[in-house]
Amino acid sequence: MDEKFNNRYRIPATRLSGWDYGSNGLYYVTICTKNRVHYFGDVISEPNSAVALKMTPIGEVASKNWANIPILHPFIELDEFVLMPNHLHGIIFINKPDKVDWQVNKFGAQSQNLASAMRGYKASVKTYATINEIDFAWQPRYFDRVIRNEKEYQNVRAYIFNNLTDWLAKGDNEDNYFPM
């Protein structure tokens, strides 16, 4: 990592080079809590053998605010989602039927794209925690992947759907948050 800006090392971008993150498409997103602290709750097995997350108050806010993303960003549709003790996974569909131009992902202020939606989501949860004096912090960035075909889409959906059960069986496998 030899990239420097103003004589300081920079973290390389994780975004797909040359991609328009405001374009129509499916995006797999993972967002982690800072230091992977279990802020959102505990994975439990219900009496009927269903596996669920017993949410903390901040977990309930994180889940509710995720569901509200399309209200604030009408160009977004939500697909599979799971909230885990220290992270979340979700599939986001950016659907802009009238979009015809292609704008490569760029550094700087952005709106009407995946980054603006994730920034708004993370800020909404953190703001709630701050106002209500709840100890909470996000990891500074998030992981995303452009879902490129039907097989990848089905693999990601299955991974998200089974994540709680896998956690209960294997624990937190922090090295395997990405099913690619």
Secondary structure, 3 states (H helix, E strand, C coil): CCCEECCEECCCCCCCCCCCCCCCEEEEEEEEEHHHCCCCEEEEECCCCCEEEEECHHHHHHHHHHHCHHHHCCCEEEEEEEECCCEEEEEEEECCCCCCCCCCCCCCCCCCCHHHHHHHHHHHHHHHHHHCCCCCCECCCCEEEEECCHHHHHHHHHHHHHHHHHHHHHCCCCCCCCCC
